[in-house]
Amino acid sequence: MEQKVSKAYKFRIYPTKKQEILFDNHFGCTRFIYNHLLAERSRLWKEEGISITGFDAKRMIPLLKKSKEFNWLKEVNSQSLQEAALDLEKGFKRFFKKIGGASHPKLKKKGVRKSFCIPQNFSVDSTNNFIRIPKCKTPIKTKFHRSLKDVTKLNSLTISMSFCRKYYVSINVYEKIEIKKKRVEKVTKKTKAVGIDLGLKYFLVESNGRKIDNPRHFQLSEKRLMRERQRLFKKAEGSKNRKNQSLRVAKLHEKIRHQRLDFLHKETSRLTRENQVIYLEDLDIKRMIKDRRFSKAIVNVGWGEYIRQLKYKAQWTGVIVVQIGRFVPSSKLCSTNGCSYKNQDLKPSDREWTCPKCNTTHDRDINAAKNIEKIGRAAAELKPVKKSVNVFSIKKIQAASVK
């Protein structure tokens, strides 16, 4: 069975010095358009009570180009500027529709996030390892570490720069994927189902007794990171030494991030490959982070990113992910068949406990995972979780000429 999905491939690019200057111009111009239109829309609403749409904001861009003050906007791709206006409109829609707890759009700071989008008139040549974009006369060297042979359509292209001054291109495509597993309509004894309990001591524990250790990437690099940050604070502001030291700190943060993502991708791929149905808890991560005792550990373990990856990979592979109720006491219930004892006195520090009703000694995490699977199987019908809100949750209108 084939399915058409939207994917994004991210590749490293190696621009020349002239191309880097062109990229910096695009970063600055798109940031200026975003901030200028945000300020203009806020002013019109406060002073005149007028609410303008994203299309009306787009029509202001040609007028800015014609003015002598902002004629430098002609140096960059016009559609990239229009995409910045559409990004602002998407931010307002997310705010008014309250999608994912989005806040009111804010001004973009210089040097925080550097990226610009190209929706049309670009070309990708994976055989010769380069891409072409408007306003750039020479091809940009690209390292294609993955094949694009199954891609049916190229939607857009986004060029970004990390804090380590590494350039990347993200290509949004439509791709045909083959779903090898048959979707389960009813869970039986033969169905390969597993319940997982996410934790801090162990990253996850499966209902079959398998435990995956928490790699603690941040904790392993924390001492070195603190030492590098102390050296950074000792450097004079604006000096070349401070810039070089800040680059060292950024590289260490990037290494930790890549280690975490690599681990999460491998674990989510393994789970979706080995099972047909996956049961897990609906964790309130935002509330759990407010606890000062565990907030640092919860943020570093990456539960939210793990669940997000698990959901979209499950859709690609034909696996069903089911989340049980948020307030189910999975750790306190006895998982033995025929016993429903609830241990009200169980503390977070208790790693094992014995059921006084059936005299069974339980490992806290394995018992929770078994209960999660048990509660999930007992449901009348399979109700897969909805796809997480992602970058493409609000459809953008294709940037077109507004002359």
C-alpha positions in Angstrom: 0.0 0.0 0.0 1.4 3.4 -1.1 0.8 6.7 0.7 1.7 10.2 -0.3 3.2 12.2 2.6 4.8 15.6 3.2 8.5 15.3 4.3 11.4 17.6 4.8 15.0 16.7 4.0 17.7 18.7 5.6 21.2 18.8 4.0 24.4 20.7 4.7 25.5 23.3 2.1 28.9 24.9 1.5 28.4 28.4 0.1 31.2 30.6 -1.2 32.0 34.0 0.3 29.9 35.8 -2.2 27.0 33.4 -1.6 27.3 33.9 2.2 27.0 37.7 1.6 23.8 37.0 -0.5 22.4 34.8 2.3 23.1 37.4 4.9 21.3 40.0 2.8 18.3 37.6 2.6 18.4 37.0 6.4 18.4 40.7 7.1 15.7 41.7 4.6 13.2 39.0 5.5 13.7 39.9 9.2 13.1 43.5 8.4 9.9 42.8 6.4 8.6 40.6 9.2 9.3 43.3 11.9 8.1 46.2 9.8 4.8 44.5 8.9 4.2 43.4 12.5 4.8 47.0 13.7 2.5 48.4 11.0 -0.3 45.9 11.7 -0.1 46.6 15.4 -0.1 50.4 14.8 -3.2 50.3 12.5 -5.1 48.2 15.1 -4.2 50.4 18.0 -4.7 53.8 16.3 -7.4 53.2 13.8 -8.9 49.9 14.8 -8.2 48.4 11.4 -7.2 44.7 11.0 -5.4 43.9 7.8 -4.9 40.4 6.3 -1.7 38.8 5.2 -2.5 39.6 1.5 -2.9 43.3 2.4 0.4 43.1 4.2 2.0 41.5 1.1 0.9 44.4 -1.0 2.9 46.8 1.1 6.2 45.2 0.0 6.3 46.6 -3.6 5.6 50.1 -2.1 8.6 49.7 0.2 10.8 48.7 -2.7 9.9 51.8 -4.7 10.8 54.2 -1.8 14.4 55.6 -1.7 14.7 54.6 2.0 14.2 50.9 1.4 15.3 50.4 -2.2 17.9 47.9 -1.0 15.1 45.3 -0.7 15.4 44.8 -4.5 18.7 43.0 -3.9 17.0 39.8 -2.6 14.4 37.4 -4.0 10.9 39.0 -3.9 9.2 35.8 -3.1 11.3 35.3 0.0 10.0 38.7 1.3 6.5 37.6 0.5 7.0 34.4 2.5 8.1 36.5 5.5 4.7 38.3 5.3 2.9 35.0 5.1 4.9 33.6 8.1 3.6 36.6 10.1 0.0 35.9 9.0 0.5 32.3 10.0 1.7 33.5 13.4 -1.5 35.6 13.9 -3.7 32.7 12.9 -2.0 30.4 15.3 -2.5 33.0 18.0 -6.2 33.7 17.4 -7.0 30.0 17.0 -4.9 29.1 20.1 -3.0 26.3 18.3 -0.4 24.8 20.5 -0.5 27.6 23.1 0.8 30.1 20.6 1.4 33.6 21.8 1.1 37.0 20.0 3.8 37.3 17.3 6.9 39.1 18.5 9.7 41.1 16.8 12.6 39.0 15.5 15.9 39.7 17.1 19.1 40.0 15.0 21.3 36.9 15.2 18.7 34.6 16.9 17.2 32.7 14.0 18.5 33.2 10.5 16.5 31.6 7.7 14.6 32.5 4.5 12.2 30.5 2.3 12.1 30.1 -1.5 8.8 28.7 -2.7 9.4 28.7 -6.4 12.0 28.9 -9.2 14.7 26.8 -7.5 16.3 23.6 -8.8 17.8 20.6 -7.0 20.5 18.4 -8.6 21.3 15.5 -6.3 23.5 13.7 -8.8 25.9 16.7 -9.2 25.5 17.8 -5.6 24.3 21.3 -6.0 21.1 23.5 -5.8 20.2 26.7 -7.6 18.2 29.6 -6.2 17.0 33.0 -7.6 19.4 36.0 -7.4 22.4 33.5 -7.1 24.2 33.1 -10.4 26.4 30.2 -9.3 25.2 26.8 -8.0 25.5 26.1 -4.3 27.5 23.1 -3.3 25.3 20.6 -1.3 26.0 17.3 0.5 23.1 15.0 -0.3 23.5 12.2 2.3 20.0 10.8 1.4 18.4 9.8 -1.8 15.5 11.7 -3.3 14.5 9.1 -5.8 11.0 8.6 -4.3 10.2 12.3 -4.3 7.2 13.2 -6.5 7.2 17.0 -6.0 9.4 19.7 -4.6 7.3 22.2 -2.6 9.7 24.8 -1.1 13.2 25.3 0.0 14.5 27.0 3.2 18.1 28.0 3.8 19.2 28.5 7.4 22.3 29.2 9.4 23.1 27.8 12.8 24.9 29.5 15.6 28.0 27.7 14.6 27.9 29.4 11.2 27.0 26.2 9.4 24.6 26.5 6.5 21.7 24.1 5.8 19.0 23.7 3.3 15.6 22.1 4.2 13.6 20.8 1.2 9.9 20.3 1.7 8.7 17.6 -0.6 5.8 15.2 -1.4 7.0 11.6 -1.4 5.4 8.2 -2.0 6.1 5.7 0.8 5.1 2.1 0.9 3.3 0.9 4.1 4.4 -2.7 4.6 2.3 -3.3 7.7 -1.5 -3.8 7.6 -3.3 -1.4 10.0 -4.8 -3.2 12.9 -8.6 -2.8 13.3 -9.1 -5.0 16.3 -6.5 -6.0 18.9 -6.2 -9.7 19.5 -3.7 -11.9 21.4 -1.6 -12.3 18.2 -1.3 -8.5 17.8 2.2 -7.2 18.5 1.3 -4.6 21.1 3.4 -3.0 23.7 2.9 -0.5 26.5 5.7 2.0 27.3 6.3 4.0 30.4 8.6 7.0 30.0 10.8 7.9 32.9 14.0 9.6 34.1 16.1 6.7 35.5 15.3 4.7 32.5 14.3 6.5 29.3 11.5 4.0 28.7 10.4 0.7 30.0 8.3 -1.7 27.9 5.6 -4.0 29.2 7.7 -7.0 28.1 10.3 -6.1 30.7 12.8 -4.4 28.4 14.5 -1.3 29.8 16.2 1.4 27.8 18.8 3.4 29.7 18.6 7.2 29.8 21.7 8.3 27.9 21.9 11.7 29.8 23.8 13.5 27.0 23.5 16.9 28.6 24.7 15.7 32.1 27.8 14.0 30.5 28.8 17.3 28.9 27.6 19.6 31.6 31.0 20.1 33.3 32.7 20.9 30.1 29.9 23.3 29.1 30.1 25.2 32.4 33.9 25.5 32.0 33.5 26.9 28.5 30.8 29.3 29.6 33.0 30.6 32.4 35.7 31.3 29.9 33.2 33.1 27.8 32.1 35.5 30.6 35.8 36.4 31.2 36.3 37.6 27.6 35.8 41.3 26.9 32.5 42.2 25.2 32.9 42.8 21.4 36.4 41.3 21.3 37.4 38.6 18.8 38.3 36.2 21.6 34.7 36.5 22.9 33.3 35.6 19.4 35.6 32.6 19.1 34.7 31.4 22.6 30.9 31.8 22.0 31.4 29.7 18.9 33.0 26.9 21.0 30.0 27.0 23.4 27.5 26.9 20.4 29.3 23.9 19.0 29.1 22.0 22.2 25.3 22.8 22.5 24.9 21.6 18.9 26.8 18.4 19.6 24.4 17.6 22.6 21.4 18.4 20.4 22.6 16.1 17.6 23.3 13.3 20.1 19.8 13.6 21.6 18.1 13.6 18.2 20.1 10.6 17.0 19.0 8.6 20.1 15.4 9.6 19.8 15.2 8.8 16.0 16.8 5.4 16.6 14.4 4.5 19.5 11.2 5.6 17.7 12.2 3.7 14.5 12.9 0.6 16.5 9.5 0.7 18.3 7.5 1.3 15.1 9.4 -1.5 13.3 8.9 -4.1 16.0 5.2 -3.4 17.0 1.7 -3.0 15.5 0.1 -1.1 18.4 1.9 1.2 20.9 0.3 2.3 24.1 1.6 5.2 26.2 0.5 7.8 28.7 -0.8 11.3 27.8 1.8 13.2 29.8 1.3 16.9 30.8 4.9 17.8 30.2 4.3 21.6 30.6 2.9 21.1 34.1 5.7 18.6 35.0 8.4 21.1 34.0 7.2 23.5 36.7 8.4 21.2 39.4 11.9 22.5 40.2 13.2 19.2 41.3 12.7 17.4 38.0 12.4 20.3 35.4 16.0 20.1 34.2 16.0 16.3 33.8 12.6 16.3 32.0 13.7 19.0 29.5 17.0 17.2 28.8 15.4 13.8 28.3 13.2 15.0 25.4 9.8 13.4 26.0 7.9 15.8 23.8 10.1 15.3 20.8 10.0 11.6 21.3 6.2 11.5 21.3 6.1 13.8 18.2 8.4 11.5 16.3 6.6 8.4 17.3 3.3 9.8 16.0 4.4 10.7 12.5 6.6 7.6 12.1 3.6 5.5 13.1 1.5 7.0 10.4 4.3 6.3 7.8 4.6 2.6 8.9 1.0 1.6 9.5 1.4 1.4 13.3 -1.3 2.7 15.7 -0.3 4.8 18.7 -2.9 5.0 21.5 -2.6 7.3 24.5 -4.4 6.4 27.7 -6.0 8.8 30.1 -3.7 11.4 31.8 -4.8 10.7 35.3 -4.7 6.9 35.3 -2.6 5.7 38.3 -0.6 3.2 36.3 2.2 2.9 38.9 -0.1 2.3 41.8 -2.3 -0.4 40.3 -1.4 -4.1 40.6 -0.9 -5.5 37.1 -1.5 -9.1 38.1 -4.5 -10.7 36.3 -7.6 -10.8 38.6 -6.1 -8.3 41.1 -7.0 -4.6 41.1 -5.4 -3.4 44.3 -4.4 0.2 44.3 -1.4 1.2 46.5 -2.3 4.7 47.8 0.9 5.0 49.8 3.3 4.6 46.9 6.0 7.3 46.9 8.1 8.5 43.9 11.2 7.1 45.7 9.7 3.6 45.9 11.2 1.5 43.1 9.6 -1.8 44.2 6.5 -2.6 46.1 4.6 -5.8 47.1 0.9 -6.2 46.6 -0.7 -7.2 50.0 -3.7 -8.8 48.1 -1.8 -11.2 45.9 1.7 -11.0 47.4 3.3 -10.1 44.1 6.4 -8.0 44.1 6.4 -5.4 41.4 9.1 -3.3 39.7 7.6 0.1 39.6 8.3 0.9 36.0 7.5 -2.5 34.5 4.3 -2.6 36.5 3.3 0.8 35.1 4.1 -0.3 31.5 2.0 -3.5 31.9 -0.9 -1.5 33.3 -0.7 1.0 30.3 -0.9 -1.9 27.9 -3.7 -3.6 29.9 -5.8 -0.4 30.0 -5.2 0.2 26.3 -6.2 -3.3 25.3 -9.3 -3.1 27.5 -10.6 -0.1 25.4 -13.7 -0.9 23.3 -12.1 0.3 20.0 -8.8 1.6 18.8 -8.7 5.4 18.8 -5.3 6.5 17.4 -4.0 9.9 18.6 -4.3 12.8 16.2 -1.3 14.0 14.3 0.7 16.6 16.3 0.5 20.2 15.3 3.5 20.8 13.1 5.0 23.5 11.0 2.6 22.9 8.1 -0.6 22.8 10.3 -1.8 26.1 8.8 -1.7 26.2 5.1 0.1 29.2 3.6 -1.1 30.8 0.3 1.5 30.4 -2.4 3.5 33.6 -2.7 2.6 35.1 -6.1 3.1 38.4 -7.9 1.2 41.3 -6.3 2.2 44.0 -8.8 
